[in-house]
Amino acid sequence: MKIFITGQYITKFGELWDRGLNELLIEAMDGAITSAGLEPKDIEAIFVANKAAGNFEDQHHLNAIASQHFSHYPPAVRVEAACASGSLAVVAAEQALAAGTYKTVLVVGVEKMTDVSSEMATHILSGATDVHLEAGSTFPALYALLAQQHMAEYGTTREQLSAVAVKNHLHALENPEAQFHKKFTLDQVSQSLLVADPLRILDCSPISDGAAAVVLTSHPSSGSPQILGWGQGQDSIDLANRASLTTLQATKTAAKHAFARAKLTPTDIQVAEVHDCFTIAEIFAIEDLGFVPKGSGGAATLDNRTTTSGNVMINPSGGLKACGHPVGATGVKQVAYLAKLLKQGQYQVGLTHNVGGSGATAVVHILKG
């Protein structure tokens, strides 16, 4: 079965004090339906991605809120997989289409994170760890451990980490929905506030509000990007039980399945939105996805091989680092952003990569224009 992306929409990402959770949800849904040239009644089901509205906003049962926006109350489900919630909601929608249950569905991801203190946000996000085995851990600390190991094994440098942030902030200047529109130098990133050695504040994605939505259909659709393949991978939720601390096995598994379904290889990919929740995460991603050899991700980034002068453009939206990371929306935003680029003809084949936690869940999608 062929599945197409006929509509997409991304709200502004950032500290959106003037918009609430429901407003962001509705804006994204309406925007995607309008983009697809459909009427609300054409939507047969809704898949809502959200990590923690119950904690951030005291709002559970978000799927019902999405459904009640439509006069025909379509079936709606909520999908949660930490920061991979968005892409896993897309997978759930694809499976429903492939099963023939529906022919046209809406996927929407949303998160409103800035109405709580930074300390509370950190605590809520830490719920995506194993709260017993990794009690007291934060994601900056866990990714710092991964960074330390990668630096020890492969000689990855502080400057190479900084190059990821510099590149993604530069890319975000071209994305009006991005949270940040500011250039940084390597020195500015390297000398920013230390969070968890070696990670500094400018290595970390921000706390963000935002939403994104896509309309998927199994109807033949001329000119709409097609989802060629998808894959999901899992690994130990805690770092202690991982076979390696320099590879995210979940990413490798998800990529293997996605490439097999698409009948493509990493060399076929022209553009990718990858999960750069921290700068080290992008280095892991481009290695584990097969874009560069293991251990060379930092050097490839510093040498400008992951931007316009390279073989594959990485995070043209600015990534999580500069576009923002409203966690439930991120995976949907990645698909929506690439669909827009493919529709515009800027690229022919693209990939999205979304990670939950410190690598327990990973989802990869491959799209063709």
C-alpha positions in Angstrom: 0.0 0.0 0.0 1.2 3.5 -0.8 0.7 6.2 1.8 1.0 9.9 1.0 1.3 13.1 3.0 -1.3 15.4 1.5 -1.2 18.2 4.1 1.2 19.5 6.7 1.4 22.4 9.2 3.8 23.5 11.9 3.0 26.2 14.4 5.6 28.7 15.7 7.8 26.9 18.2 9.1 28.8 21.3 7.9 30.3 24.6 4.3 30.9 23.4 2.8 32.8 26.4 -0.2 33.9 24.4 -1.3 30.4 23.3 -2.5 27.5 25.3 -2.3 23.8 24.7 -5.7 23.5 23.1 -5.1 26.5 20.8 -1.9 25.0 19.5 -3.5 21.7 19.0 -6.4 23.2 17.0 -4.1 25.5 15.0 -2.0 22.6 13.8 -5.0 20.4 13.0 -6.8 23.1 11.0 -3.7 24.1 9.2 -2.9 20.6 8.0 -6.4 20.0 6.8 -6.4 23.3 4.9 -3.0 22.4 3.4 -4.5 19.1 2.2 -7.4 20.9 0.5 -9.8 18.9 2.6 -12.9 19.5 4.8 -12.9 18.5 8.5 -15.5 15.8 7.7 -12.9 14.1 5.5 -10.8 13.1 8.5 -11.7 9.5 9.5 -9.4 9.3 12.6 -7.0 11.3 14.6 -3.7 10.1 16.2 -2.5 12.6 18.9 1.1 12.6 20.0 1.9 14.0 23.4 4.3 13.2 26.1 3.1 14.8 29.3 0.2 17.3 29.1 -1.1 15.7 32.2 2.1 16.9 34.0 2.7 20.1 32.2 -0.9 21.3 32.0 -3.0 19.0 34.2 -4.7 17.9 31.0 -5.2 14.2 30.3 -7.5 12.6 27.7 -6.0 14.8 25.0 -7.4 12.6 22.2 -10.9 13.5 23.2 -10.1 17.2 23.1 -8.8 16.7 19.5 -11.9 14.7 18.5 -14.4 17.2 19.9 -13.1 19.9 17.5 -14.8 18.0 14.7 -18.6 18.0 14.4 -18.5 14.2 13.5 -16.3 13.3 16.5 -13.8 11.0 14.6 -12.1 8.2 16.6 -9.0 9.5 18.3 -6.1 7.9 20.2 -3.2 9.3 22.1 0.3 7.9 21.6 3.1 8.4 24.1 6.7 7.3 23.6 8.6 10.1 25.4 10.3 12.4 22.8 9.5 9.8 20.1 5.8 10.2 20.6 5.3 12.2 17.4 6.9 9.7 15.0 5.3 6.7 16.7 1.9 8.4 16.3 2.7 8.6 12.5 3.5 4.8 12.6 0.2 4.1 14.3 -1.6 6.0 11.6 0.3 4.2 8.9 -0.6 0.9 10.3 -4.3 1.8 10.4 -4.1 2.9 6.8 -2.2 -0.2 5.8 -4.8 -2.4 7.5 -7.6 -0.7 5.5 -9.3 0.6 8.6 -9.2 4.2 7.3 -8.2 5.9 4.1 -7.5 9.5 5.4 -6.3 10.3 8.9 -4.8 13.2 10.8 -1.7 13.0 13.0 -1.0 15.9 15.4 1.7 16.3 18.0 1.6 19.0 20.6 3.3 20.0 23.8 3.0 23.1 26.1 6.1 23.0 28.3 6.8 26.6 29.5 3.9 27.0 32.0 6.0 25.3 34.7 9.4 26.1 36.1 12.6 24.8 34.5 13.1 22.6 37.5 9.7 21.1 37.1 10.1 20.7 33.4 13.4 18.8 34.0 11.6 16.6 36.5 8.7 15.8 34.1 11.1 15.0 31.3 13.1 12.7 33.5 10.0 10.5 33.7 11.3 9.1 30.3 14.2 7.4 32.2 13.9 4.3 34.3 12.9 6.2 37.4 14.0 3.4 39.7 17.3 2.3 38.1 18.3 5.9 37.1 16.7 7.8 40.0 17.8 11.4 40.1 19.2 11.3 36.6 18.5 14.1 34.1 18.8 13.8 30.3 21.7 16.3 30.1 23.6 14.1 32.6 22.8 10.9 30.7 23.8 12.3 27.3 26.9 13.8 28.9 27.9 10.2 29.8 27.4 9.2 26.2 29.4 12.2 25.1 32.3 11.3 27.4 32.4 7.7 26.1 32.3 8.9 22.5 35.1 11.3 23.1 37.2 8.7 24.9 36.8 6.0 22.1 36.9 8.2 19.0 38.6 11.4 20.0 35.5 13.6 19.4 36.4 17.1 20.5 34.7 20.0 22.2 34.9 22.0 19.0 33.1 19.3 17.0 30.2 19.3 19.5 30.0 23.1 19.1 30.0 22.7 15.3 26.6 20.9 15.6 25.0 23.8 17.4 26.6 26.4 15.1 25.3 24.7 12.0 21.8 24.1 13.3 21.4 27.7 14.5 22.5 28.9 11.1 19.9 26.6 9.4 17.2 27.9 11.7 17.6 31.4 10.3 15.8 30.1 7.2 12.9 28.6 9.2 10.3 31.2 10.3 8.7 28.8 12.8 12.0 28.1 14.6 12.3 29.1 18.2 15.7 30.8 17.8 17.0 33.0 15.0 20.5 33.8 16.2 24.0 32.9 14.9 26.6 31.5 17.3 30.4 31.0 16.9 32.3 27.8 17.9 33.8 29.8 20.8 30.4 31.0 22.1 29.1 27.5 22.2 32.2 26.0 23.8 32.3 28.7 26.5 28.6 28.8 27.3 27.4 27.8 30.8 28.4 24.2 31.8 25.4 22.0 32.4 26.8 18.4 32.6 30.4 18.0 31.5 31.1 18.2 28.6 27.7 19.5 27.6 27.0 23.2 27.9 23.8 25.2 27.7 24.2 25.8 23.9 24.6 22.0 23.4 21.1 21.5 24.8 17.7 21.8 23.0 15.4 24.2 24.7 12.1 23.9 26.6 9.5 24.7 24.0 5.8 25.1 23.1 4.4 24.1 19.8 2.4 21.7 17.6 2.6 20.1 14.2 0.2 18.0 12.1 0.1 15.9 8.9 -2.7 14.4 6.9 -1.9 10.9 5.6 -4.0 9.1 3.0 -3.9 5.8 1.1 -5.8 7.5 -1.8 -3.6 8.0 -4.9 -2.3 11.5 -4.6 -0.4 13.2 -7.4 2.3 15.5 -6.3 2.2 14.6 -2.6 5.3 13.1 -0.9 5.1 9.4 -0.3 6.2 7.5 2.8 8.5 4.8 1.4 9.5 3.2 4.6 9.5 3.3 8.3 11.2 1.4 11.1 11.1 1.3 14.9 13.8 0.1 17.2 14.0 -0.4 21.0 16.9 -0.8 23.5 17.3 -0.9 27.2 15.8 2.2 28.8 18.7 2.6 31.1 22.3 3.1 30.1 23.7 0.4 32.4 22.2 -2.4 30.4 23.3 -1.1 27.0 25.7 -3.2 24.9 27.4 0.0 23.8 27.6 3.6 25.0 28.8 4.9 21.6 26.0 3.5 19.5 22.2 3.9 19.8 21.2 0.4 18.8 17.5 1.4 18.6 18.5 3.9 15.8 20.4 1.2 13.9 17.4 -1.2 14.1 14.9 1.4 13.1 17.1 2.5 10.2 17.6 -1.1 9.0 13.8 -1.7 8.8 13.1 1.7 7.2 15.8 1.2 4.5 14.6 -2.3 3.8 11.0 -1.2 3.4 12.0 1.7 1.1 14.5 -0.5 -0.8 17.1 2.3 -0.4 20.4 2.8 1.3 21.9 5.8 3.3 23.6 7.1 0.1 20.2 7.7 -1.4 19.2 10.2 1.3 19.6 13.9 0.4 18.2 15.5 3.5 17.5 14.4 7.0 15.8 15.7 10.1 17.6 13.9 13.0 17.1 14.0 16.8 19.6 16.5 18.1 18.2 16.9 21.6 21.9 17.5 22.5 24.8 18.1 20.1 26.3 14.7 20.8 22.9 13.1 19.8 23.3 14.4 16.3 26.8 13.0 16.0 25.4 9.6 17.2 22.5 9.9 14.7 24.5 10.5 11.5 26.8 7.7 12.4 24.1 5.2 13.4 22.0 6.0 10.4 25.0 5.2 8.1 25.7 8.6 6.7 29.2 8.7 8.0 31.5 6.0 9.4 31.4 5.3 13.2 33.5 7.8 15.1 33.6 10.4 12.3 30.4 12.3 13.0 32.1 15.1 14.8 34.7 15.6 12.2 32.1 15.5 9.4 30.1 18.2 11.1 33.2 20.4 11.7 34.2 20.0 8.0 30.8 21.2 6.8 29.8 17.8 5.4 26.3 17.9 7.0 25.2 21.2 5.5 24.8 22.7 2.0 28.3 21.7 1.0 28.0 18.1 2.1 26.5 14.9 0.7 23.4 15.0 3.0 21.8 18.1 4.5 21.2 17.5 8.2 18.5 19.4 10.1 17.6 22.1 7.7 14.9 23.2 10.0 17.4 24.0 12.7 16.7 20.6 14.4 15.6 20.3 18.0 18.5 22.5 19.0 17.4 25.7 17.2 13.9 25.1 15.9 12.8 23.9 19.3 11.7 20.7 21.0 8.1 20.6 22.2 8.6 16.9 22.8 5.2 15.5 21.7 5.3 17.6 18.5 8.9 17.0 17.4 8.4 13.7 15.5 5.4 15.1 13.6 7.2 18.3 12.9 10.1 16.4 11.3 7.8 14.7 8.9 5.8 17.8 8.2 8.9 19.9 7.5 10.5 17.4 5.2 7.1 17.0 3.4 7.1 20.7 2.7 10.7 20.6 1.3 9.8 17.7 -0.9 6.7 19.4 -2.2 8.7 22.4 -3.0 11.1 20.3 -5.1 14.2 21.1 -3.0 15.0 17.4 -2.5 13.7 14.1 -3.8 14.4 11.7 -0.9 14.5 12.5 2.8 14.7 10.8 6.2 13.4 11.6 9.7 14.9 10.2 12.9 13.2 10.6 16.3 14.4 9.2 19.6 12.7 8.6 22.9 14.6 9.0 26.1 18.4 8.4 25.9 17.8 5.9 23.1 15.3 3.4 24.3 13.0 4.1 21.4 13.8 5.2 17.9 11.7 5.7 14.8 13.0 6.4 11.3 10.8 7.4 8.3 11.9 7.7 4.6 10.0 10.0 2.3 10.1 10.6 -1.4 8.9 13.6 -3.3 
